[in-house]
Amino acid sequence: MTNHSFISLTTAAKRTSLSRSTLRNYSKQGKFPPLIAITEKRLGFLLADVEQWIQERIAAGEAK
């Protein structure tokens, strides 16, 4: 069974050191994982997607 945990926009911002508005814009532009409607009023990201994005940034930085 796969664990699909959600994290909030605020938590994603803390984990990436990016602002909430930057994450929203990046998500809309396809530069960050998509926001998912958890409920009618609550949006979030899949934790695994955010962690993968972070690892990709680390790898890109190490390649330079």
LONU-120111 format. One record per atom (N, C-alpha, C): residue number from 1; residue in one letter; atom name; x, y, z. Coordinates in nm, 4 decimals, always signed. Each point is the difference from the previous one (the first is absolute). Example, Ala and Ser with C-alpha at 12.3 -4.5 7.8 and 13.67 -1.06 7.14 Angstrom:
% LONU-120111
NODE  seq  type  atom         X         Y         Z
NODE    1     A     N   +1.3190   -0.5690   +0.7800
NODE    1     A    CA   -0.0890   +0.1190   +0.0000
NODE    1     A     C   +0.0900   +0.1200   +0.0000
NODE    2     S     N   -0.0350   +0.1050   -0.0720
NODE    2     S    CA   +0.0820   +0.1190   +0.0060
NODE    2     S     C   -0.0770   +0.1090   +0.0730
***
This chain:
% LONU-120111
NODE  seq  type  atom         X         Y         Z
NODE    1     M     N   +0.0843   -0.1178   +0.0000
NODE    1     M    CA   -0.0843   +0.1178   +0.0000
NODE    1     M     C   +0.0890   +0.1244   +0.0000
NODE    2     T     N   -0.0306   +0.0949   -0.0871
NODE    2     T    CA   +0.0767   +0.1230   -0.0109
NODE    2     T     C   -0.0550   +0.1040   +0.0959
NODE    3     N     N   +0.0902   +0.0718   +0.0667
NODE    3     N    CA   -0.0405   +0.1052   +0.0928
NODE    3     N     C   -0.0073   +0.1319   -0.0752
NODE    4     H     N   -0.1177   +0.0580   -0.0082
NODE    4     H    CA   -0.0202   +0.1280   -0.0667
NODE    4     H     C   -0.0389   +0.1032   +0.1048
NODE    5     S     N   +0.0978   +0.0646   +0.0577
NODE    5     S    CA   -0.0255   +0.1023   +0.1011
NODE    5     S     C   -0.0078   +0.1370   -0.0662
NODE    6     F     N   -0.0911   +0.0820   +0.0490
NODE    6     F    CA   -0.0127   +0.1368   -0.0482
NODE    6     F     C   +0.0737   +0.0941   +0.0939
NODE    7     I     N   +0.0516   +0.1094   -0.0562
NODE    7     I    CA   +0.0511   +0.1085   +0.0814
NODE    7     I     C   -0.0641   +0.1289   -0.0492
NODE    8     S     N   -0.0132   +0.0939   +0.0904
NODE    8     S    CA   -0.0630   +0.1269   -0.0337
NODE    8     S     C   +0.0953   +0.0882   -0.0796
NODE    9     L     N   -0.0556   +0.1023   -0.0596
NODE    9     L    CA   +0.0799   +0.0991   -0.0718
NODE    9     L     C   +0.1003   +0.0657   +0.0953
NODE   10     T     N   -0.0436   +0.0288   +0.1213
NODE   10     T    CA   +0.0883   +0.0609   +0.0999
NODE   10     T     C   +0.1167   -0.0927   +0.0348
NODE   11     T     N   -0.0282   -0.1275   +0.0180
NODE   11     T    CA   +0.1055   -0.0963   +0.0313
NODE   11     T     C   +0.0959   -0.0150   -0.1173
NODE   12     A     N   -0.0537   -0.0040   -0.1214
NODE   12     A    CA   +0.0855   -0.0088   -0.1192
NODE   12     A     C   +0.0904   +0.1229   -0.0097
NODE   13     A     N   -0.0534   +0.1163   +0.0334
NODE   13     A    CA   +0.0793   +0.1229   -0.0028
NODE   13     A     C   +0.1148   -0.0086   +0.1008
NODE   14     K     N   -0.0279   -0.0506   +0.1176
NODE   14     K    CA   +0.1045   -0.0145   +0.1024
NODE   14     K     C   +0.1062   -0.1001   -0.0439
NODE   15     R     N   -0.0412   -0.1098   -0.0613
NODE   15     R    CA   +0.0936   -0.1048   -0.0408
NODE   15     R     C   +0.0891   +0.0446   -0.1148
NODE   16     T     N   -0.0506   +0.0895   -0.0858
NODE   16     T    CA   +0.0760   +0.0427   -0.1177
NODE   16     T     C   +0.0663   +0.1361   +0.0170
NODE   17     S     N   -0.0357   +0.0729   +0.1035
NODE   17     S    CA   +0.0471   +0.1375   +0.0226
NODE   17     S     C   -0.0489   +0.0956   -0.1081
NODE   18     L     N   -0.1081   -0.0347   -0.0656
NODE   18     L    CA   -0.0639   +0.0869   -0.0987
NODE   18     L     C   -0.1312   +0.0516   +0.0582
NODE   19     S     N   -0.0459   +0.1136   -0.0494
NODE   19     S    CA   -0.1263   +0.0548   +0.0504
NODE   19     S     C   -0.1186   -0.0788   -0.0542
NODE   20     R     N   -0.1106   +0.0138   +0.0680
NODE   20     R    CA   -0.1242   -0.0655   -0.0440
NODE   20     R     C   -0.0382   +0.0483   -0.1393
NODE   21     S     N   +0.0132   +0.1291   -0.0271
NODE   21     S    CA   -0.0385   +0.0527   -0.1319
NODE   21     S     C   +0.0934   -0.0524   -0.1091
NODE   22     T     N   +0.1281   -0.0138   +0.0307
NODE   22     T    CA   +0.0931   -0.0576   -0.0977
NODE   22     T     C   -0.0371   -0.1440   -0.0299
NODE   23     L     N   -0.0325   -0.0769   +0.1032
NODE   23     L    CA   -0.0390   -0.1395   -0.0221
NODE   23     L     C   -0.1269   -0.0093   -0.0827
NODE   24     R     N   -0.0970   +0.0868   +0.0266
NODE   24     R    CA   -0.1232   +0.0010   -0.0809
NODE   24     R     C   +0.0323   +0.0300   -0.1458
NODE   25     N     N   +0.0830   +0.1016   -0.0224
NODE   25     N    CA   +0.0368   +0.0368   -0.1368
NODE   25     N     C   +0.0785   -0.1112   -0.0680
NODE   26     Y     N   +0.0988   -0.0558   +0.0690
NODE   26     Y    CA   +0.0769   -0.1106   -0.0569
NODE   26     Y     C   -0.0900   -0.1187   -0.0331
NODE   27     S     N   -0.0941   -0.0286   +0.0877
NODE   27     S    CA   -0.0918   -0.1112   -0.0236
NODE   27     S     C   -0.0833   +0.0243   -0.1259
NODE   28     K     N   -0.0511   +0.1214   -0.0144
NODE   28     K    CA   -0.0791   +0.0357   -0.1190
NODE   28     K     C   +0.0833   -0.0080   -0.1269
NODE   29     Q     N   +0.1295   +0.0321   +0.0103
NODE   29     Q    CA   +0.0903   +0.0004   -0.1152
NODE   29     Q     C   +0.0601   -0.1377   -0.0283
NODE   30     G     N   -0.0301   -0.0976   +0.0845
NODE   30     G    CA   +0.0548   -0.1342   -0.0172
NODE   30     G     C   +0.1426   -0.0143   +0.0509
NODE   31     K     N   +0.0473   +0.0972   +0.0780
NODE   31     K    CA   +0.1353   -0.0048   +0.0558
NODE   31     K     C   +0.0034   -0.0628   +0.1384
NODE   32     F     N   -0.1145   -0.0346   +0.0545
NODE   32     F    CA   -0.0134   -0.0595   +0.1320
NODE   32     F     C   -0.1189   -0.0951   -0.0068
NODE   33     P     N   -0.0050   -0.1011   +0.0854
NODE   33     P    CA   -0.1130   -0.0935   -0.0041
NODE   33     P     C   -0.1350   +0.0715   +0.0086
NODE   34     P     N   -0.1034   -0.0613   -0.0559
NODE   34     P    CA   -0.1323   +0.0631   +0.0002
NODE   34     P     C   -0.0651   +0.0025   +0.1377
NODE   35     L     N   -0.0743   +0.1065   +0.0245
NODE   35     L    CA   -0.0844   +0.0053   +0.1199
NODE   35     L     C   -0.1159   -0.0962   -0.0192
NODE   36     I     N   -0.0381   -0.0666   +0.1064
NODE   36     I    CA   -0.1085   -0.0983   -0.0044
NODE   36     I     C   -0.1106   +0.0454   +0.0943
NODE   37     A     N   -0.1231   -0.0053   -0.0462
NODE   37     A    CA   -0.1138   +0.0337   +0.0851
NODE   37     A     C   -0.0239   -0.1159   +0.0961
NODE   38     I     N   +0.0291   +0.0242   +0.1279
NODE   38     I    CA   -0.0206   -0.1022   +0.1018
NODE   38     I     C   -0.1477   +0.0004   +0.0415
NODE   39     T     N   -0.0544   +0.1195   +0.0163
NODE   39     T    CA   -0.1430   +0.0201   +0.0233
NODE   39     T     C   -0.0404   +0.1198   -0.0846
NODE   40     E     N   -0.1235   +0.0447   +0.0147
NODE   40     E    CA   -0.0452   +0.1164   -0.0764
NODE   40     E     C   +0.0811   +0.1251   +0.0318
NODE   41     K     N   +0.0471   +0.0109   +0.1231
NODE   41     K    CA   +0.0685   +0.1218   +0.0430
NODE   41     K     C   +0.1472   -0.0199   +0.0335
NODE   42     R     N   +0.0500   -0.1205   -0.0165
NODE   42     R    CA   +0.1375   -0.0290   +0.0417
NODE   42     R     C   +0.0812   -0.0544   -0.1166
NODE   43     L     N   +0.1148   +0.0645   -0.0251
NODE   43     L    CA   +0.0915   -0.0451   -0.1033
NODE   43     L     C   +0.1283   -0.0499   +0.0645
NODE   44     G     N   +0.0678   -0.0882   -0.0680
NODE   44     G    CA   +0.1267   -0.0486   +0.0508
NODE   44     G     C   +0.0806   -0.0654   -0.1100
NODE   45     F     N   +0.1167   -0.0463   +0.0369
NODE   45     F    CA   +0.0887   -0.0710   -0.0910
NODE   45     F     C   +0.0220   -0.1406   +0.0537
NODE   46     L     N   +0.0333   -0.0915   -0.0888
NODE   46     L    CA   +0.0439   -0.1316   +0.0459
NODE   46     L     C   +0.1425   +0.0148   +0.0524
NODE   47     L     N   +0.0231   -0.0480   +0.1200
NODE   47     L    CA   +0.1308   +0.0105   +0.0629
NODE   47     L     C   +0.1080   -0.0610   -0.0888
NODE   48     A     N   -0.0262   -0.1150   -0.0572
NODE   48     A    CA   +0.0998   -0.0672   -0.0846
NODE   48     A     C   +0.0381   +0.0868   -0.1195
NODE   49     D     N   -0.0963   +0.0714   -0.0583
NODE   49     D    CA   +0.0285   +0.0874   -0.1143
NODE   49     D     C   +0.0899   +0.1163   +0.0408
NODE   50     V     N   -0.0269   +0.0578   +0.1169
NODE   50     V    CA   +0.0816   +0.1120   +0.0482
NODE   50     V     C   +0.1410   -0.0489   +0.0330
NODE   51     E     N   +0.0108   -0.1149   +0.0638
NODE   51     E    CA   +0.1318   -0.0545   +0.0327
NODE   51     E     C   +0.0797   -0.0306   -0.1267
NODE   52     Q     N   -0.0668   -0.0517   -0.1021
NODE   52     Q    CA   +0.0675   -0.0281   -0.1268
NODE   52     Q     C   +0.0486   +0.1301   -0.0640
NODE   53     W     N   -0.0829   +0.1041   +0.0024
NODE   53     W    CA   +0.0375   +0.1293   -0.0560
NODE   53     W     C   +0.1240   +0.0541   +0.0714
NODE   54     I     N   +0.0030   -0.0124   +0.1324
NODE   54     I    CA   +0.1155   +0.0459   +0.0776
NODE   54     I     C   +0.1254   -0.0776   -0.0408
NODE   55     Q     N   -0.0115   -0.1311   -0.0109
NODE   55     Q    CA   +0.1149   -0.0826   -0.0402
NODE   55     Q     C   +0.0499   +0.0378   -0.1390
NODE   56     E     N   -0.0915   +0.0317   -0.0905
NODE   56     E    CA   +0.0389   +0.0424   -0.1348
NODE   56     E     C   +0.0763   +0.1326   +0.0044
NODE   57     R     N   -0.0417   +0.0921   +0.0862
NODE   57     R    CA   +0.0719   +0.1283   +0.0143
NODE   57     R     C   +0.1386   -0.0231   +0.0569
NODE   58     I     N   +0.0110   -0.0915   +0.0975
NODE   58     I    CA   +0.1298   -0.0320   +0.0578
NODE   58     I     C   +0.0913   -0.0582   -0.1074
NODE   59     A     N   -0.0521   -0.0948   -0.0764
NODE   59     A    CA   +0.0792   -0.0634   -0.1063
NODE   59     A     C   +0.0411   +0.1015   -0.1057
NODE   60     A     N   -0.0872   +0.0912   -0.0356
NODE   60     A    CA   +0.0324   +0.1024   -0.0990
NODE   60     A     C   +0.1094   +0.0924   +0.0518
NODE   61     G     N   -0.0036   +0.0304   +0.1293
NODE   61     G    CA   +0.1016   +0.0851   +0.0601
NODE   61     G     C   +0.1355   -0.0683   +0.0073
NODE   62     E     N   -0.0013   -0.1308   +0.0236
NODE   62     E    CA   +0.1241   -0.0757   +0.0089
NODE   62     E     C   +0.0638   -0.0178   -0.1371
NODE   63     A     N   -0.0810   +0.0031   -0.1063
NODE   63     A    CA   +0.0498   -0.0208   -0.1352
NODE   63     A     C   +0.0768   +0.1211   -0.0523
NODE   64     K     N   -0.0192   +0.1147   +0.0635
NODE   64     K    CA   +0.0656   +0.1231   -0.0476
NODE   64     K     C   +0.1440   +0.0064   +0.0421
***
